[in-house]
Amino acid sequence: MTLHIVSKSPFSSSALSDCANAVRDGDALLLIEDGVYALSREMPEKLAAAKLYCLAADAAARGLAVPGSIEAIDDARWVSLCTEHHPVVSWFK
Amino acid sequence: MPRPAGHFTIWQSMKFSLAVYGAPHASQSAATALRFARALLAAGHELYRVFFYCDGVHNGSALSAPPQDEADIAEGWQALQRAHKLDLVVCIAAAQRRGVLNSSEANRLEKPAANLAEGFELAGLGQLADAAVNSDRLITFGQ
C-alpha cells in the first residue's frame, strides 16, 4: 500500500488532485507543509478510500483545525507510517 | 517499530534514504527533511544517505548566513552528520550550476573560491540511484 505525501496547497498547485487520481483503496495520504491547507475545504471525493493524516505542527502553524476524519500526527508517527507503507510517493508540483 | 513476538520484542530497523530538492531559504522542505532525519534516527532506523538535488544543493553551502532568529539548516545537517556519520551527498552537476563547489572543483573550473560545507561531498546522480536500490525506503522532500 502506498503512502502519498502532499506538501503543496490545493489553492496553488495540482498536487492534491493529481494525487487523488492515483490513490487506490487502502492507500494512505499525509498532508504536510502547505499541503495542510486542504483542511480548509472539502477533500476530493476520490480520497474517500484513503486513510488521511496531517502533520499536527504544520496545521497548528497555519491556524487550521483538524477535522475528526483526519488523524493529526507528529514526526515520529510519520516515520512509522513510512515503515508501514511501500512505496512512499511525494507530490509537490 | 517494535513488534511483540512471544517473550521478545523485535525492533524492525529500516534503512532510509532522503532526497532533498529544496533550498533552505526558499521553502519549508529542507527544514522538514532535517526534522524527518532526526525523527527516523531517534526511532532507531538507519539513514543510508541524504542526496541533495536541484535547489537542494544550497543546503551544502558553507557561505549561507541566515539571521540569528532563523534555523541554520546547513549547520543542522552538519551536526547530524557528525553525530551519526551520515553520508551527505550533493549532486555535482546541480551544484556546479548553482555555485556550490569544493576546492578541487573550484580549481578545475578556475573559480575564485570553494564553499562546500564540511561534512558534505559532491557526487553524481548515480549515488541517488544507489540509495534507491540499497535502502528500504527513499523519501523525497520536494521543492
gemmi code that builds the backbone of each chain (N, CA, C; Angstrom):
import gemmi

chains = {
    "A": [
        ("MET", (0.841, -1.203, 0.000), (0.000, 0.000, 0.000), (0.875, 1.251, 0.000)),
        ("THR", (0.457, 2.224, -0.769), (1.270, 3.429, -0.953), (0.959, 4.487, 0.117)),
        ("LEU", (2.000, 5.172, 0.566), (1.810, 6.395, 1.349), (2.062, 7.580, 0.426)),
        ("HIS", (1.035, 8.397, 0.222), (1.174, 9.610, -0.594), (1.412, 10.793, 0.342)),
        ("ILE", (2.387, 11.627, -0.008), (2.681, 12.819, 0.812), (2.463, 14.057, -0.061)),
        ("VAL", (1.552, 14.916, 0.346), (1.259, 16.142, -0.421), (1.741, 17.342, 0.385)),
        ("SER", (2.614, 18.158, -0.234), (3.233, 19.263, 0.509), (2.873, 20.638, -0.043)),
        ("LYS", (1.990, 20.677, -1.052), (1.628, 21.984, -1.639), (0.141, 22.252, -1.448)),
        ("SER", (-0.192, 23.518, -1.328), (-1.576, 23.928, -1.117), (-2.431, 23.600, -2.344)),
        ("PRO", (-3.670, 23.101, -2.137), (-4.557, 22.845, -3.273), (-5.006, 24.141, -3.946)),
        ("PHE", (-4.768, 25.297, -3.282), (-5.160, 26.585, -3.877), (-4.095, 27.096, -4.843)),
        ("SER", (-2.893, 26.495, -4.837), (-1.836, 26.989, -5.719), (-1.176, 25.886, -6.540)),
        ("SER", (-1.602, 24.652, -6.345), (-0.921, 23.541, -7.008), (-1.920, 22.432, -7.309)),
        ("SER", (-1.622, 21.621, -8.306), (-2.499, 20.492, -8.623), (-2.045, 19.221, -7.898)),
        ("ALA", (-1.096, 19.362, -6.963), (-0.525, 18.172, -6.305), (-1.603, 17.284, -5.694)),
        ("LEU", (-2.554, 17.890, -4.963), (-3.560, 17.082, -4.268), (-4.488, 16.383, -5.263)),
        ("SER", (-4.931, 17.123, -6.303), (-5.852, 16.477, -7.258), (-5.120, 15.433, -8.096)),
        ("ASP", (-3.857, 15.690, -8.447), (-3.070, 14.676, -9.165), (-2.935, 13.417, -8.312)),
        ("CYS", (-2.662, 13.647, -7.031), (-2.517, 12.530, -6.096), (-3.832, 11.763, -5.990)),
        ("ALA", (-4.944, 12.512, -5.881), (-6.254, 11.864, -5.724), (-6.546, 10.926, -6.892)),
        ("ASN", (-6.075, 11.302, -8.088), (-6.288, 10.449, -9.261), (-5.490, 9.155, -9.195)),
        ("ALA", (-4.445, 9.149, -8.363), (-3.568, 7.973, -8.302), (-3.835, 7.108, -7.071)),
        ("VAL", (-4.652, 7.628, -6.148), (-4.884, 6.889, -4.898), (-5.750, 5.668, -5.139)),
        ("ARG", (-5.346, 4.552, -4.555), (-6.138, 3.316, -4.643), (-6.608, 2.888, -3.263)),
        ("ASP", (-7.596, 2.023, -3.224), (-8.145, 1.542, -1.948), (-7.029, 1.082, -1.019)),
        ("GLY", (-7.085, 1.521, 0.215), (-6.105, 1.067, 1.195), (-4.862, 1.937, 1.278)),
        ("ASP", (-4.698, 2.873, 0.329), (-3.561, 3.797, 0.403), (-3.757, 4.780, 1.556)),
        ("ALA", (-2.677, 5.432, 1.946), (-2.747, 6.484, 2.950), (-2.252, 7.786, 2.342)),
        ("LEU", (-2.810, 8.893, 2.829), (-2.402, 10.221, 2.352), (-2.017, 11.070, 3.547)),
        ("LEU", (-0.832, 11.685, 3.476), (-0.355, 12.569, 4.543), (-0.207, 13.977, 3.986)),
        ("LEU", (-0.845, 14.944, 4.644), (-0.708, 16.355, 4.265), (0.382, 16.979, 5.123)),
        ("ILE", (1.363, 17.618, 4.475), (2.427, 18.304, 5.221), (2.608, 19.703, 4.643)),
        ("GLU", (3.346, 20.543, 5.374), (3.668, 21.902, 4.924), (2.401, 22.595, 4.422)),
        ("ASP", (2.486, 23.295, 3.258), (1.294, 23.994, 2.765), (0.204, 23.033, 2.292)),
        ("GLY", (0.519, 21.747, 2.196), (-0.493, 20.745, 1.843), (-1.637, 20.710, 2.843)),
        ("VAL", (-1.363, 21.146, 4.098), (-2.418, 21.115, 5.126), (-3.538, 22.110, 4.828)),
        ("TYR", (-3.314, 23.056, 3.906), (-4.407, 23.977, 3.543), (-5.592, 23.228, 2.938)),
        ("ALA", (-5.385, 21.976, 2.531), (-6.501, 21.143, 2.055), (-7.557, 20.968, 3.150)),
        ("LEU", (-7.149, 21.148, 4.426), (-8.098, 21.010, 5.534), (-9.159, 22.104, 5.514)),
        ("SER", (-8.875, 23.212, 4.803), (-9.794, 24.341, 4.855), (-10.886, 24.251, 3.788)),
        ("ARG", (-10.929, 23.146, 3.060), (-12.058, 22.933, 2.149), (-12.334, 21.443, 2.010)),
        ("GLU", (-13.405, 21.103, 1.287), (-13.777, 19.695, 1.113), (-12.617, 18.916, 0.499)),
        ("MET", (-12.365, 17.710, 1.003), (-11.349, 16.864, 0.382), (-11.922, 16.276, -0.905)),
        ("PRO", (-11.083, 16.046, -1.930), (-11.574, 15.426, -3.170), (-12.258, 14.090, -2.880)),
        ("GLU", (-13.362, 13.844, -3.576), (-14.152, 12.623, -3.327), (-13.348, 11.348, -3.546)),
        ("LYS", (-12.407, 11.427, -4.484), (-11.608, 10.236, -4.814), (-10.760, 9.769, -3.628)),
        ("LEU", (-10.612, 10.633, -2.623), (-9.788, 10.264, -1.475), (-10.580, 9.525, -0.406)),
        ("ALA", (-11.872, 9.278, -0.686), (-12.725, 8.623, 0.313), (-12.169, 7.263, 0.727)),
        ("ALA", (-11.488, 6.590, -0.214), (-10.989, 5.239, 0.072), (-9.676, 5.251, 0.844)),
        ("ALA", (-9.079, 6.444, 1.016), (-7.748, 6.512, 1.641), (-7.851, 6.890, 3.108)),
        ("LYS", (-6.870, 6.416, 3.893), (-6.742, 6.850, 5.281), (-6.002, 8.188, 5.254)),
        ("LEU", (-6.547, 9.201, 5.955), (-5.996, 10.552, 5.846), (-5.269, 10.968, 7.122)),
        ("TYR", (-4.095, 11.550, 6.934), (-3.284, 12.061, 8.041), (-2.829, 13.478, 7.712)),
        ("CYS", (-2.499, 14.240, 8.751), (-1.814, 15.509, 8.514), (-0.807, 15.725, 9.638)),
        ("LEU", (0.239, 16.513, 9.349), (1.213, 16.833, 10.392), (0.594, 17.874, 11.316)),
        ("ALA", (0.461, 17.524, 12.593), (-0.206, 18.398, 13.561), (0.490, 19.757, 13.646)),
        ("ALA", (1.816, 19.760, 13.650), (2.556, 21.013, 13.817), (2.339, 21.942, 12.621)),
        ("ASP", (2.284, 21.373, 11.399), (2.088, 22.204, 10.212), (0.678, 22.795, 10.183)),
        ("ALA", (-0.328, 22.020, 10.632), (-1.697, 22.542, 10.696), (-1.796, 23.633, 11.756)),
        ("ALA", (-1.202, 23.403, 12.931), (-1.257, 24.388, 14.014), (-0.555, 25.680, 13.609)),
        ("ALA", (0.573, 25.557, 12.886), (1.334, 26.735, 12.480), (0.529, 27.618, 11.539)),
        ("ARG", (-0.454, 27.008, 10.857), (-1.274, 27.765, 9.904), (-2.663, 28.064, 10.457)),
        ("GLY", (-2.860, 27.760, 11.731), (-4.134, 28.073, 12.370), (-5.288, 27.243, 11.862)),
        ("LEU", (-5.015, 26.023, 11.419), (-6.073, 25.185, 10.840), (-6.505, 24.117, 11.834)),
        ("ALA", (-7.820, 23.985, 11.999), (-8.356, 22.917, 12.843), (-8.374, 21.622, 12.045)),
        ("VAL", (-8.074, 20.510, 12.726), (-8.049, 19.212, 12.055), (-9.370, 18.488, 12.322)),
        ("PRO", (-10.165, 18.206, 11.271), (-11.438, 17.519, 11.469), (-11.232, 16.090, 11.952)),
        ("GLY", (-12.277, 15.519, 12.572), (-12.166, 14.192, 13.156), (-11.838, 13.093, 12.165)),
        ("SER", (-12.146, 13.326, 10.874), (-11.912, 12.299, 9.862), (-10.438, 12.188, 9.478)),
        ("ILE", (-9.634, 13.146, 9.961), (-8.208, 13.171, 9.611), (-7.394, 13.059, 10.892)),
        ("GLU", (-6.387, 12.164, 10.872), (-5.572, 11.954, 12.075), (-4.376, 12.899, 12.068)),
        ("ALA", (-4.256, 13.711, 13.118), (-3.109, 14.622, 13.242), (-1.964, 13.861, 13.900)),
        ("ILE", (-0.782, 13.880, 13.266), (0.343, 13.067, 13.745), (1.602, 13.913, 13.926)),
        ("ASP", (2.602, 13.354, 14.613), (3.898, 14.021, 14.761), (4.939, 13.336, 13.857)),
        ("ASP", (6.180, 13.831, 13.922), (7.224, 13.294, 13.036), (7.501, 11.815, 13.303)),
        ("ALA", (7.462, 11.419, 14.589), (7.760, 10.018, 14.934), (6.729, 9.077, 14.288)),
        ("ARG", (5.458, 9.474, 14.330), (4.408, 8.660, 13.708), (4.564, 8.662, 12.187)),
        ("TRP", (5.020, 9.784, 11.631), (5.273, 9.864, 10.192), (6.324, 8.823, 9.794)),
        ("VAL", (7.397, 8.734, 10.590), (8.434, 7.741, 10.301), (7.828, 6.335, 10.319)),
        ("SER", (6.977, 6.051, 11.320), (6.422, 4.685, 11.357), (5.441, 4.458, 10.210)),
        ("LEU", (4.711, 5.508, 9.791), (3.850, 5.353, 8.602), (4.688, 4.955, 7.381)),
        ("CYS", (5.883, 5.535, 7.278), (6.763, 5.210, 6.146), (7.218, 3.749, 6.200)),
        ("THR", (7.381, 3.220, 7.418), (7.796, 1.818, 7.512), (6.632, 0.873, 7.207)),
        ("GLU", (5.403, 1.363, 7.442), (4.217, 0.504, 7.247), (3.743, 0.514, 5.800)),
        ("HIS", (4.191, 1.478, 4.999), (3.730, 1.595, 3.614), (4.897, 1.480, 2.641)),
        ("HIS", (4.594, 0.991, 1.478), (5.600, 0.925, 0.411), (4.870, 0.877, -0.927)),
        ("PRO", (5.205, 1.754, -1.869), (6.217, 2.814, -1.794), (5.693, 4.052, -1.079)),
        ("VAL", (6.593, 5.029, -0.893), (6.215, 6.330, -0.355), (6.412, 7.347, -1.482)),
        ("VAL", (5.319, 8.016, -1.854), (5.356, 8.904, -3.031), (5.074, 10.345, -2.606)),
        ("SER", (5.952, 11.269, -3.012), (5.775, 12.685, -2.670), (5.209, 13.446, -3.859)),
        ("TRP", (4.213, 14.283, -3.589), (3.561, 15.110, -4.629), (3.835, 16.565, -4.292)),
        ("PHE", (4.563, 17.272, -5.164), (4.939, 18.653, -4.806), (4.959, 19.587, -6.002)),
        ("LYS", (4.338, 19.187, -7.116), (4.292, 20.072, -8.281), (2.901, 20.653, -8.456)),
    ],
    "B": [
        ("MET", (9.953, 0.199, 14.359), (8.720, -0.161, 15.073), (8.947, -1.439, 15.854)),
        ("PRO", (8.741, -1.415, 17.174), (8.873, -2.647, 17.938), (7.692, -3.574, 17.664)),
        ("ARG", (7.959, -4.852, 17.542), (6.892, -5.813, 17.262), (6.973, -6.932, 18.295)),
        ("PRO", (5.899, -7.163, 19.063), (5.956, -8.224, 20.054), (5.997, -9.587, 19.371)),
        ("ALA", (6.868, -10.470, 19.843), (6.962, -11.822, 19.283), (7.212, -12.763, 20.446)),
        ("GLY", (6.146, -13.316, 21.008), (6.286, -14.174, 22.166), (6.861, -13.369, 23.320)),
        ("HIS", (7.975, -13.839, 23.878), (8.580, -13.140, 25.001), (9.492, -12.018, 24.543)),
        ("PHE", (9.730, -11.953, 23.240), (10.694, -10.982, 22.740), (10.001, -9.838, 22.020)),
        ("THR", (10.687, -8.718, 21.935), (10.227, -7.635, 21.087), (11.272, -7.456, 19.988)),
        ("ILE", (10.828, -7.591, 18.746), (11.762, -7.443, 17.633), (11.724, -6.005, 17.146)),
        ("TRP", (12.874, -5.366, 17.153), (12.963, -3.993, 16.678), (13.258, -4.039, 15.186)),
        ("GLN", (12.253, -3.662, 14.402), (12.438, -3.727, 12.960), (13.052, -2.432, 12.464)),
        ("SER", (14.358, -2.443, 12.361), (15.068, -1.263, 11.901), (15.089, -1.248, 10.382)),
        ("MET", (14.804, -0.102, 9.814), (14.804, 0.025, 8.358), (15.909, 0.970, 7.915)),
        ("LYS", (16.285, 0.790, 6.651), (17.301, 1.650, 6.058), (16.583, 2.707, 5.211)),
        ("PHE", (16.742, 3.970, 5.593), (16.116, 5.082, 4.862), (17.163, 5.840, 4.049)),
        ("SER", (16.726, 6.410, 2.920), (17.490, 7.476, 2.276), (16.532, 8.623, 1.990)),
        ("LEU", (17.067, 9.835, 1.975), (16.253, 11.013, 1.705), (16.783, 11.728, 0.468)),
        ("ALA", (15.866, 12.238, -0.362), (16.232, 13.106, -1.480), (15.663, 14.487, -1.170)),
        ("VAL", (16.536, 15.486, -1.117), (16.121, 16.834, -0.719), (16.243, 17.761, -1.931)),
        ("TYR", (15.113, 18.327, -2.374), (15.085, 19.153, -3.581), (14.986, 20.645, -3.292)),
        ("GLY", (14.793, 21.010, -2.023), (14.511, 22.412, -1.721), (15.679, 23.124, -1.059)),
        ("ALA", (15.894, 24.391, -1.437), (16.906, 25.218, -0.769), (16.385, 25.643, 0.592)),
        ("PRO", (17.288, 25.789, 1.590), (16.836, 26.136, 2.941), (16.077, 27.455, 2.997)),
        ("HIS", (16.432, 28.400, 2.117), (15.829, 29.735, 2.185), (14.542, 29.838, 1.375)),
        ("ALA", (14.232, 28.841, 0.558), (13.156, 29.010, -0.419), (11.824, 28.388, -0.001)),
        ("SER", (11.852, 27.355, 0.799), (10.612, 26.686, 1.189), (10.840, 25.953, 2.492)),
        ("GLN", (9.793, 25.319, 2.968), (9.891, 24.603, 4.250), (10.544, 23.236, 4.073)),
        ("SER", (10.701, 22.791, 2.823), (11.020, 21.386, 2.575), (12.348, 20.919, 3.189)),
        ("ALA", (13.387, 21.760, 3.132), (14.677, 21.348, 3.705), (14.570, 21.204, 5.222)),
        ("ALA", (13.823, 22.112, 5.857), (13.636, 22.035, 7.308), (12.844, 20.782, 7.672)),
        ("THR", (11.837, 20.465, 6.857), (11.056, 19.244, 7.102), (11.943, 18.017, 6.979)),
        ("ALA", (12.783, 17.992, 5.944), (13.670, 16.843, 5.718), (14.613, 16.652, 6.902)),
        ("LEU", (15.144, 17.754, 7.420), (16.062, 17.668, 8.563), (15.338, 17.122, 9.793)),
        ("ARG", (14.116, 17.597, 10.030), (13.319, 17.094, 11.158), (13.024, 15.608, 10.994)),
        ("PHE", (12.680, 15.212, 9.753), (12.365, 13.807, 9.487), (13.604, 12.935, 9.723)),
        ("ALA", (14.768, 13.444, 9.304), (16.019, 12.695, 9.516), (16.260, 12.476, 11.005)),
        ("ARG", (16.048, 13.539, 11.798), (16.234, 13.406, 13.254), (15.259, 12.390, 13.825)),
        ("ALA", (14.000, 12.435, 13.350), (12.968, 11.542, 13.887), (13.259, 10.086, 13.560)),
        ("LEU", (13.734, 9.816, 12.330), (13.975, 8.410, 11.972), (15.193, 7.860, 12.714)),
        ("LEU", (16.211, 8.713, 12.937), (17.377, 8.260, 13.701), (16.995, 8.035, 15.162)),
        ("ALA", (16.125, 8.914, 15.689), (15.679, 8.764, 17.080), (14.880, 7.482, 17.265)),
        ("ALA", (14.213, 7.033, 16.186), (13.417, 5.803, 16.269), (14.273, 4.556, 16.067)),
        ("GLY", (15.579, 4.736, 15.858), (16.473, 3.593, 15.749), (16.673, 3.078, 14.337)),
        ("HIS", (16.183, 3.838, 13.345), (16.392, 3.415, 11.955), (17.746, 3.922, 11.453)),
        ("GLU", (18.140, 3.376, 10.299), (19.423, 3.773, 9.714), (19.174, 4.782, 8.587)),
        ("LEU", (20.024, 5.802, 8.519), (19.943, 6.752, 7.408), (21.134, 6.473, 6.492)),
        ("TYR", (20.840, 5.808, 5.376), (21.890, 5.352, 4.466), (22.541, 6.520, 3.727)),
        ("ARG", (21.695, 7.446, 3.261), (22.250, 8.592, 2.520), (21.220, 9.717, 2.463)),
        ("VAL", (21.711, 10.954, 2.449), (20.852, 12.097, 2.102), (21.418, 12.665, 0.808)),
        ("PHE", (20.575, 12.728, -0.227), (21.023, 13.213, -1.529), (20.382, 14.571, -1.790)),
        ("PHE", (21.203, 15.587, -1.976), (20.719, 16.952, -2.222), (20.763, 17.222, -3.721)),
        ("TYR", (19.581, 17.506, -4.264), (19.437, 17.611, -5.720), (18.748, 18.933, -6.049)),
        ("CYS", (18.839, 19.367, -7.300), (18.215, 20.635, -7.732), (18.616, 21.752, -6.745)),
        ("ASP", (17.649, 22.608, -6.352), (17.980, 23.703, -5.440), (18.394, 23.212, -4.061)),
        ("GLY", (18.184, 21.928, -3.785), (18.596, 21.351, -2.506), (20.098, 21.434, -2.274)),
        ("VAL", (20.871, 21.649, -3.354), (22.337, 21.727, -3.194), (22.744, 22.899, -2.296)),
        ("HIS", (21.860, 23.906, -2.177), (22.182, 25.054, -1.315), (22.276, 24.666, 0.157)),
        ("ASN", (21.721, 23.508, 0.521), (21.889, 23.000, 1.882), (23.367, 22.798, 2.210)),
        ("GLY", (24.193, 22.576, 1.182), (25.599, 22.257, 1.388), (26.525, 23.459, 1.262)),
        ("SER", (25.965, 24.662, 1.239), (26.808, 25.844, 1.120), (27.315, 26.286, 2.491)),
        ("ALA", (28.633, 26.478, 2.590), (29.229, 26.934, 3.847), (29.087, 28.450, 3.991)),
        ("LEU", (28.631, 29.123, 2.951), (28.606, 30.590, 2.969), (27.245, 31.185, 3.293)),
        ("SER", (26.207, 30.349, 3.436), (24.907, 30.915, 3.784), (24.952, 31.378, 5.236)),
        ("ALA", (24.355, 32.512, 5.503), (24.392, 33.094, 6.849), (22.994, 33.595, 7.206)),
        ("PRO", (22.097, 32.660, 7.597), (20.736, 33.079, 7.932), (20.725, 33.933, 9.202)),
        ("PRO", (19.710, 34.811, 9.350), (19.614, 35.624, 10.563), (19.572, 34.748, 11.814)),
        ("GLN", (20.009, 35.309, 12.931), (20.139, 34.503, 14.153), (18.819, 33.941, 14.660)),
        ("ASP", (17.695, 34.599, 14.314), (16.412, 34.090, 14.809), (15.789, 33.082, 13.847)),
        ("GLU", (16.561, 32.664, 12.841), (16.078, 31.604, 11.951), (16.963, 30.371, 12.109)),
        ("ALA", (16.368, 29.202, 11.873), (17.127, 27.960, 11.992), (18.217, 27.915, 10.922)),
        ("ASP", (19.414, 27.480, 11.316), (20.506, 27.289, 10.361), (20.469, 25.833, 9.909)),
        ("ILE", (19.830, 25.610, 8.744), (19.594, 24.243, 8.280), (20.913, 23.544, 7.949)),
        ("ALA", (21.829, 24.267, 7.268), (23.109, 23.653, 6.887), (23.856, 23.181, 8.136)),
        ("GLU", (23.862, 24.015, 9.165), (24.527, 23.651, 10.422), (23.816, 22.453, 11.060)),
        ("GLY", (22.477, 22.399, 10.909), (21.718, 21.263, 11.433), (22.133, 19.955, 10.775)),
        ("TRP", (22.309, 19.982, 9.448), (22.776, 18.783, 8.734), (24.172, 18.392, 9.198)),
        ("GLN", (25.035, 19.403, 9.371), (26.419, 19.107, 9.777), (26.470, 18.467, 11.165)),
        ("ALA", (25.645, 18.992, 12.076), (25.632, 18.428, 13.436), (25.162, 16.973, 13.399)),
        ("LEU", (24.135, 16.715, 12.567), (23.616, 15.351, 12.452), (24.659, 14.434, 11.794)),
        ("GLN", (25.383, 14.999, 10.820), (26.427, 14.232, 10.123), (27.529, 13.812, 11.100)),
        ("ARG", (27.927, 14.761, 11.972), (28.978, 14.454, 12.945), (28.501, 13.401, 13.943)),
        ("ALA", (27.245, 13.527, 14.372), (26.733, 12.622, 15.409), (26.501, 11.216, 14.872)),
        ("HIS", (26.116, 11.097, 13.607), (25.707, 9.790, 13.067), (26.548, 9.356, 11.870)),
        ("LYS", (27.618, 10.075, 11.574), (28.485, 9.749, 10.429), (27.668, 9.589, 9.147)),
        ("LEU", (26.793, 10.560, 8.881), (25.897, 10.458, 7.728), (26.643, 10.659, 6.426)),
        ("ASP", (26.087, 10.093, 5.357), (26.586, 10.299, 4.009), (25.735, 11.399, 3.369)),
        ("LEU", (26.238, 12.639, 3.392), (25.509, 13.778, 2.819), (26.090, 14.055, 1.439)),
        ("VAL", (25.326, 13.733, 0.395), (25.837, 13.827, -0.962), (25.116, 14.943, -1.723)),
        ("VAL", (25.900, 15.844, -2.292), (25.364, 16.954, -3.075), (25.591, 16.634, -4.546)),
        ("CYS", (24.535, 16.710, -5.337), (24.643, 16.406, -6.771), (25.626, 17.367, -7.434)),
        ("ILE", (26.651, 16.814, -8.060), (27.750, 17.656, -8.559), (27.304, 18.561, -9.717)),
        ("ALA", (26.468, 18.041, -10.613), (26.051, 18.850, -11.766), (25.138, 19.988, -11.312)),
        ("ALA", (24.182, 19.670, -10.414), (23.271, 20.701, -9.894), (24.058, 21.742, -9.096)),
        ("ALA", (25.107, 21.294, -8.399), (25.898, 22.188, -7.546), (26.757, 23.143, -8.379)),
        ("GLN", (27.368, 22.621, -9.457), (28.200, 23.486, -10.307), (27.365, 24.624, -10.880)),
        ("ARG", (26.164, 24.271, -11.326), (25.258, 25.242, -11.934), (24.903, 26.368, -10.947)),
        ("ARG", (24.815, 26.007, -9.637), (24.345, 26.966, -8.635), (25.482, 27.545, -7.792)),
        ("GLY", (26.727, 27.241, -8.165), (27.842, 27.827, -7.433), (28.081, 27.208, -6.077)),
        ("VAL", (27.979, 25.890, -5.976), (28.389, 25.178, -4.750), (29.529, 24.245, -5.162)),
        ("LEU", (30.764, 24.610, -4.786), (31.951, 23.899, -5.270), (32.854, 23.495, -4.114)),
        ("ASN", (33.494, 22.330, -4.245), (34.571, 22.015, -3.296), (35.870, 22.544, -3.881)),
        ("SER", (36.973, 22.397, -3.142), (38.191, 23.067, -3.604), (38.717, 22.469, -4.900)),
        ("SER", (38.585, 21.154, -5.089), (39.128, 20.581, -6.319), (38.283, 21.018, -7.529)),
        ("GLU", (36.962, 21.129, -7.356), (36.118, 21.620, -8.454), (36.389, 23.100, -8.738)),
        ("ALA", (36.586, 23.883, -7.658), (36.874, 25.307, -7.843), (38.176, 25.478, -8.631)),
        ("ASN", (39.180, 24.651, -8.309), (40.446, 24.705, -9.039), (40.268, 24.303, -10.487)),
        ("ARG", (39.566, 23.196, -10.672), (39.393, 22.648, -12.017), (38.630, 23.625, -12.918)),
        ("LEU", (37.612, 24.301, -12.335), (36.780, 25.212, -13.112), (37.306, 26.646, -13.074)),
        ("GLU", (38.464, 26.824, -12.425), (39.122, 28.130, -12.317), (38.207, 29.188, -11.719)),
        ("LYS", (37.572, 28.817, -10.602), (36.720, 29.749, -9.866), (37.482, 30.280, -8.653)),
        ("PRO", (37.111, 31.478, -8.178), (37.923, 32.124, -7.136), (37.753, 31.540, -5.729)),
        ("ALA", (36.714, 30.723, -5.479), (36.512, 30.243, -4.109), (35.774, 28.918, -4.109)),
        ("ALA", (35.903, 28.182, -3.012), (35.149, 26.945, -2.802), (34.260, 27.146, -1.585)),
        ("ASN", (33.077, 26.559, -1.602), (32.144, 26.801, -0.490), (31.358, 25.572, -0.059)),
        ("LEU", (31.798, 24.369, -0.441), (31.074, 23.186, 0.025), (31.354, 22.999, 1.514)),
        ("ALA", (30.288, 22.911, 2.299), (30.443, 22.846, 3.757), (31.055, 21.517, 4.182)),
        ("GLU", (31.769, 21.567, 5.305), (32.342, 20.380, 5.932), (31.243, 19.339, 6.165)),
        ("GLY", (31.545, 18.090, 5.854), (30.563, 17.033, 6.112), (29.751, 16.656, 4.889)),
        ("PHE", (29.764, 17.521, 3.856), (29.075, 17.219, 2.595), (30.104, 16.783, 1.561)),
        ("GLU", (29.670, 15.994, 0.580), (30.556, 15.701, -0.538), (29.807, 15.805, -1.857)),
        ("LEU", (30.559, 16.069, -2.919), (29.977, 16.160, -4.254), (30.064, 14.805, -4.928)),
        ("ALA", (28.969, 14.380, -5.579), (28.997, 13.130, -6.342), (27.889, 13.169, -7.383)),
        ("GLY", (27.893, 12.172, -8.243), (26.945, 12.146, -9.358), (25.600, 11.556, -8.970)),
        ("LEU", (24.672, 11.647, -9.930), (23.303, 11.168, -9.736), (23.254, 9.667, -9.463)),
        ("GLY", (24.337, 8.975, -9.843), (24.409, 7.536, -9.577), (24.236, 7.220, -8.100)),
        ("GLN", (24.655, 8.183, -7.244), (24.531, 7.968, -5.800), (23.074, 7.988, -5.348)),
        ("LEU", (22.215, 8.686, -6.109), (20.773, 8.657, -5.792), (20.192, 7.306, -6.213)),
        ("ALA", (20.604, 6.830, -7.383), (20.142, 5.508, -7.838), (20.604, 4.430, -6.871)),
        ("ASP", (21.859, 4.541, -6.423), (22.401, 3.582, -5.456), (21.606, 3.602, -4.155)),
        ("ALA", (21.219, 4.810, -3.720), (20.442, 4.938, -2.482), (19.068, 4.294, -2.653)),
        ("ALA", (18.469, 4.483, -3.840), (17.138, 3.910, -4.095), (17.200, 2.386, -4.050)),
        ("VAL", (18.295, 1.831, -4.598), (18.426, 0.373, -4.663), (18.759, -0.220, -3.298)),
        ("ASN", (19.607, 0.470, -2.537), (20.129, -0.111, -1.298), (19.396, 0.291, -0.022)),
        ("SER", (18.300, 1.061, -0.161), (17.532, 1.450, 1.024), (16.171, 0.773, 0.988)),
        ("ASP", (15.591, 0.572, 2.195), (14.214, 0.062, 2.256), (13.224, 1.136, 1.821)),
        ("ARG", (13.538, 2.387, 2.129), (12.642, 3.499, 1.811), (13.447, 4.689, 1.313)),
        ("LEU", (12.989, 5.292, 0.205), (13.559, 6.552, -0.277), (12.453, 7.597, -0.184)),
        ("ILE", (12.658, 8.601, 0.656), (11.633, 9.619, 0.861), (12.095, 10.913, 0.187)),
        ("THR", (11.226, 11.462, -0.670), (11.568, 12.673, -1.408), (10.937, 13.899, -0.751)),
        ("PHE", (11.745, 14.915, -0.538), (11.266, 16.191, 0.007), (11.343, 17.211, -1.115)),
        ("GLY", (10.165, 17.566, -1.646), (10.091, 18.357, -2.881), (10.521, 19.797, -2.707)),
        ("GLN", (10.364, 20.550, -3.764), (10.878, 21.926, -3.768), (10.125, 22.815, -2.788)),
    ],
}
model = gemmi.Model(1)
for chain_id, residues in chains.items():
    chain = gemmi.Chain(chain_id)
    for i, (resn, *xyz) in enumerate(residues, 1):
        res = gemmi.Residue()
        res.name, res.seqid = resn, gemmi.SeqId(i, " ")
        for name, pos in zip(("N", "CA", "C"), xyz):
            atom = gemmi.Atom()
            atom.name, atom.element = name, gemmi.Element(name[0])
            atom.pos, atom.b_iso = gemmi.Position(*pos), 0.0
            res.add_atom(atom)
        chain.add_residue(res)
    model.add_chain(chain)
structure = gemmi.Structure()
structure.add_model(model)
structure.setup_entities()
